[in-house]
Amino acid sequence: MLIVLWISISLMLLSAILPGKNGSKRIIGAIGWGIFSIHWLQQPLHYIAIEDYVNVALTVAMSIFCMLIAHTMYVEHTRKYTSMKRHIDITYMATNAIAIGSVFYFPFAEIPSLKEWLIGTVTNNIMWTLSSLELSAYRTGNMITYNGHTVEIILGCTAIESIALFMGLIASVNAPIKKLLAAFVVSVPVIYILNIIRDVFVVVAYGEMWFGPNSFEIAHHMIAKAGSGVALFVIAYMVMRILPEILELIDGLWDMTTEQMHNLKKKVLGNN
């Protein structure tokens, strides 16, 4: 249900924008994370229906992770201490990152007019690039046909997930504006441009049948995905060099998760 998603995002965003570091910020954030976990817990049924068990595991894991964040923020609220005793407040920063990233992603994912606009914009950019390369292709809606082979441009072809992720991480860091802008420049525009190149590669590889009858699968599922993974790794490295607080956030979340799981294990074994 979308109402669950929007309530959770609204609460986390409210927690992010409230001034200071008072207890109400933590309790609002904790409730937001708790409801966000319910959103993810609703997803496995869909993936079970289509027999996508990898995403079943991922969504269940995401739900558990959200519950752990919610529990940590609630404990911090009641005990009046900051998470992990680090230089940055892990749960605040994670809440800000998720709230801001969600604001950039879910409107495009859930509002049809925005989704169509984004897909249309990316399709236009792909067509412009093909034209610049003097490759003759034609477009029907969000379908691009080249050499008689048609590729459909969907939301996953826009890189909005990666863009939203980096926007959330960058905006969650308390750093000088110059460093934030530098991190933005080496990530968001670069991701968008590389994604257009990736999409053009898939269209041309499929149209030219570079890899035989399975050209689309090889170009899209193997080469393009591998290339995207390498590119995102390099971009993430560059961003963390500029904003090392992001690495501290990741490290802190790992420590928090392992500590919470260890405590849960002790309680379960203790009860037995």
C-alpha positions as CSV (number, residue, x, y, z in Angstrom):
1,M,0.0,0.0,0.0
2,L,1.3,3.4,-1.0
3,I,-0.1,5.1,2.1
4,V,2.4,3.1,4.2
5,L,5.3,4.2,2.1
6,W,4.3,7.9,2.0
7,I,3.7,8.0,5.8
8,S,7.1,6.4,6.5
9,I,8.9,8.8,4.2
10,S,7.0,11.8,5.6
11,L,8.0,10.9,9.2
12,M,11.6,10.4,8.3
13,L,11.7,13.6,6.4
14,L,10.1,15.4,9.3
15,S,12.8,13.9,11.6
16,A,15.4,15.1,9.2
17,I,14.3,18.7,9.0
18,L,13.4,19.3,12.6
19,P,16.1,21.6,14.2
20,G,18.4,20.4,16.9
21,K,18.9,16.9,18.2
22,N,16.0,16.6,20.6
23,G,14.2,13.4,21.6
24,S,11.2,14.1,19.4
25,K,13.4,13.8,16.3
26,R,14.5,10.4,17.4
27,I,11.1,9.1,18.2
28,I,9.6,10.4,15.0
29,G,12.5,8.9,13.1
30,A,12.0,5.6,14.9
31,I,8.3,5.4,14.0
32,G,9.2,6.3,10.4
33,W,11.7,3.5,10.1
34,G,9.3,1.1,11.8
35,I,6.6,1.9,9.2
36,F,9.2,1.7,6.4
37,S,9.9,-1.8,7.5
38,I,6.2,-2.7,7.0
39,H,6.5,-1.3,3.5
40,W,9.4,-3.7,2.7
41,L,7.6,-6.6,4.4
42,Q,4.8,-6.2,2.0
43,Q,7.0,-6.8,-1.0
44,P,8.0,-10.5,-0.7
45,L,4.5,-11.7,-1.7
46,H,4.9,-10.1,-5.1
47,Y,8.3,-11.6,-5.7
48,I,7.2,-15.0,-4.5
49,A,4.4,-14.9,-7.1
50,I,6.9,-14.3,-9.9
51,E,9.5,-16.8,-8.3
52,D,12.1,-14.1,-7.8
53,Y,13.6,-15.5,-4.6
54,V,16.6,-13.3,-4.6
55,N,14.4,-10.2,-4.2
56,V,12.4,-12.0,-1.6
57,A,15.5,-12.4,0.5
58,L,16.6,-8.8,-0.1
59,T,13.2,-7.3,0.8
60,V,13.0,-9.3,4.0
61,A,16.6,-8.3,4.9
62,M,15.7,-4.6,4.2
63,S,12.7,-4.9,6.5
64,I,14.8,-6.4,9.3
65,F,17.4,-3.7,8.8
66,C,14.7,-1.0,9.1
67,M,13.5,-2.6,12.3
68,L,17.0,-2.5,13.7
69,I,17.3,1.2,12.9
70,A,13.9,1.9,14.5
71,H,14.9,0.0,17.6
72,T,18.2,1.8,17.9
73,M,16.6,5.2,17.5
74,Y,14.0,4.4,20.1
75,V,16.7,3.2,22.6
76,E,18.7,6.4,21.9
77,H,15.6,8.4,22.7
78,T,15.0,6.6,26.0
79,R,18.6,6.5,27.1
80,K,19.6,9.9,25.7
81,Y,22.8,8.8,24.0
82,T,24.1,9.1,20.4
83,S,24.5,6.1,18.2
84,M,27.8,4.2,18.3
85,K,29.5,7.1,20.1
86,R,31.1,8.3,16.8
87,H,32.0,11.7,15.4
88,I,28.7,11.6,13.4
89,D,25.3,10.5,14.6
90,I,24.7,7.3,12.6
91,T,20.9,7.0,12.9
92,Y,20.3,10.7,12.2
93,M,22.5,10.5,9.1
94,A,20.9,7.3,7.9
95,T,17.5,8.8,8.4
96,N,18.4,11.9,6.4
97,A,19.9,9.8,3.6
98,I,16.9,7.6,3.3
99,A,14.4,10.5,3.6
100,I,16.2,12.6,0.9
101,G,16.9,9.7,-1.3
102,S,13.2,8.6,-1.1
103,V,12.0,12.1,-2.0
104,F,14.1,11.8,-5.2
105,Y,13.1,8.3,-6.1
106,F,9.6,7.3,-5.1
107,P,7.8,10.2,-6.8
108,F,9.2,9.0,-10.1
109,A,8.5,5.4,-9.2
110,E,4.9,5.9,-8.0
111,I,3.5,9.0,-9.8
112,P,2.7,8.0,-13.4
113,S,3.1,11.5,-14.9
114,L,6.6,12.0,-13.3
115,K,7.6,8.4,-14.4
116,E,6.5,9.1,-18.0
117,W,8.3,12.5,-18.0
118,L,11.6,10.9,-16.8
119,I,11.4,7.9,-19.2
120,G,10.5,10.3,-22.0
121,T,13.5,12.6,-21.2
122,V,15.9,9.7,-21.1
123,T,14.4,8.3,-24.4
124,N,14.9,11.8,-26.0
125,N,18.6,11.8,-24.9
126,I,19.2,8.3,-26.3
127,M,17.6,9.3,-29.6
128,W,19.8,12.5,-29.7
129,T,22.9,10.4,-29.1
130,L,22.0,7.9,-31.8
131,S,21.4,10.8,-34.2
132,S,24.7,12.4,-33.3
133,L,26.4,9.0,-34.1
134,E,24.5,9.1,-37.4
135,L,22.7,5.9,-36.5
136,S,19.1,5.8,-38.0
137,A,16.6,4.8,-35.3
138,Y,13.0,5.7,-34.8
139,R,10.9,6.1,-31.7
140,T,7.3,5.1,-30.8
141,G,6.5,6.3,-27.3
142,N,9.2,4.9,-25.1
143,M,10.2,2.2,-27.7
144,I,13.3,2.7,-29.8
145,T,13.7,0.6,-33.0
146,Y,17.1,0.2,-34.6
147,N,17.7,-2.1,-37.6
148,G,14.4,-3.7,-37.0
149,H,15.0,-4.5,-33.3
150,T,13.1,-2.7,-30.6
151,V,14.1,-1.9,-27.1
152,E,11.7,-0.6,-24.5
153,I,12.9,2.2,-22.2
154,I,11.6,1.7,-18.7
155,L,12.2,3.3,-15.3
156,G,15.2,1.0,-14.7
157,C,16.8,2.4,-17.8
158,T,16.9,5.9,-16.2
159,A,19.4,5.3,-13.4
160,I,17.1,7.1,-11.0
161,E,17.8,4.5,-8.2
162,S,21.5,5.2,-8.3
163,I,21.0,9.0,-8.6
164,A,18.6,9.0,-5.6
165,L,21.0,7.0,-3.6
166,F,23.9,9.4,-4.1
167,M,21.7,12.4,-3.6
168,G,20.5,11.1,-0.3
169,L,24.0,10.2,0.9
170,I,25.5,13.5,-0.2
171,A,22.7,15.6,1.2
172,S,22.9,13.8,4.6
173,V,26.5,14.9,5.2
174,N,27.3,18.0,7.2
175,A,30.2,19.4,5.2
176,P,31.2,22.6,3.5
177,I,29.1,23.5,0.4
178,K,32.2,23.3,-1.8
179,K,32.8,19.6,-0.9
180,L,29.1,18.8,-1.3
181,L,29.1,20.3,-4.8
182,A,32.2,18.5,-5.7
183,A,30.7,15.2,-4.6
184,F,27.5,16.0,-6.6
185,V,29.5,16.8,-9.7
186,V,31.5,13.6,-9.7
187,S,28.4,11.4,-9.1
188,V,24.9,12.5,-10.3
189,P,25.7,14.1,-13.7
190,V,28.3,11.3,-14.4
191,I,25.8,8.6,-13.5
192,Y,23.2,10.1,-15.8
193,I,25.6,10.5,-18.8
194,L,27.1,7.0,-18.3
195,N,23.6,5.6,-18.2
196,I,22.7,7.2,-21.5
197,I,25.9,5.6,-23.0
198,R,24.8,2.3,-21.5
199,D,21.4,2.5,-23.0
200,V,22.8,3.5,-26.4
201,F,25.2,0.5,-26.3
202,V,22.3,-1.9,-25.6
203,V,20.2,-0.4,-28.4
204,V,23.1,-0.6,-30.9
205,A,24.4,-4.0,-29.8
206,Y,20.9,-5.5,-30.1
207,G,20.2,-3.7,-33.4
208,E,23.5,-4.8,-35.0
209,M,23.2,-8.3,-33.3
210,W,26.8,-8.0,-32.2
211,F,26.6,-11.0,-30.0
212,G,24.3,-13.2,-32.1
213,P,20.7,-14.2,-31.3
214,N,21.2,-13.5,-27.6
215,S,22.6,-10.0,-28.2
216,F,20.1,-8.2,-26.0
217,E,20.6,-10.5,-23.1
218,I,24.4,-10.4,-23.3
219,A,24.5,-6.6,-23.9
220,H,22.0,-5.7,-21.2
221,H,22.1,-8.4,-18.6
222,M,25.8,-9.1,-18.7
223,I,28.0,-6.4,-20.2
224,A,25.9,-3.3,-19.3
225,K,25.3,-4.5,-15.8
226,A,28.9,-5.4,-15.2
227,G,30.0,-2.0,-16.6
228,S,27.4,-0.2,-14.4
229,G,28.7,-2.0,-11.3
230,V,32.3,-1.0,-12.0
231,A,31.3,2.6,-12.7
232,L,29.3,2.9,-9.5
233,F,32.1,1.4,-7.5
234,V,34.6,4.0,-8.9
235,I,32.0,6.9,-8.4
236,A,31.4,5.8,-4.8
237,Y,35.1,5.7,-4.2
238,M,35.5,9.2,-5.5
239,V,32.6,10.5,-3.5
240,M,33.9,8.9,-0.3
241,R,37.3,10.5,-0.9
242,I,35.6,13.8,-0.9
243,L,33.1,13.0,1.9
244,P,34.7,10.4,4.2
245,E,31.7,10.8,6.5
246,I,29.8,8.5,4.1
247,L,32.3,5.7,4.8
248,E,31.9,6.3,8.5
249,L,28.1,6.0,8.1
250,I,28.5,2.7,6.3
251,D,30.9,1.4,8.9
252,G,28.6,2.6,11.7
253,L,25.6,1.0,10.2
254,W,27.5,-2.3,9.9
255,D,28.6,-2.1,13.5
256,M,25.1,-1.2,14.7
257,T,23.6,-4.1,12.7
258,T,26.1,-6.7,14.0
259,E,25.7,-5.4,17.6
260,Q,21.9,-5.6,17.4
261,M,22.0,-9.1,15.9
262,H,24.5,-10.2,18.6
263,N,22.3,-8.8,21.4
264,L,19.2,-10.5,19.9
265,K,21.1,-13.8,19.7
266,K,22.1,-13.5,23.4
267,K,18.5,-12.8,24.4
268,V,17.2,-15.8,22.4
269,L,19.9,-18.2,23.7
270,G,19.3,-16.8,27.2
271,N,15.6,-17.5,27.1
272,N,16.3,-21.0,26.0
